Amino acid sequence: MTNALHYLLSVVTPSEGTPPSADEMARITGNLQAFHQDLKDAGAWVFAGGLAAPSTATVLREKNGDVLTTDGPYIESKEYLGGLCIVKAPDLDAALEWGRKAVLATTLPIEVRPFYGEIQE
């Protein structure tokens, strides 16, 4: 896949609701590990990881030539970015298939977008 494009699979996490039980989370973690191994076996793996809750974030913002910092998210929403995966895929259809598999592994919505930027492999 030397001419492969890169795609961002964003894990869309609800900010409200009941988190999975310990047993459900263990099952999801196992499914996610298998999904990542499938990506690696197919040569589509680039990078993946989860993110801590938005309340742990620090926002940096330019104001009048200075940089201001604030704690936590700037806006409140019903969803947040809970994790991400960068995959190699020859086209959008292939990336969407990886996204479909990610949905089944995580049980969460997945947003698929072309990724523009330099990837060092």
Secondary structure, DSSP 8 states (H G I E B T S, - for coil): -TT-EEEEEEEEEESSS----HHHHHHHHHHHHHHHHHHHHHT-EEEEEE---GGG-EEEEEETTEEEEEES-SS--SEEEEEEEEEEESSHHHHHHHHHHHHHHHSS-EEEEE--S----
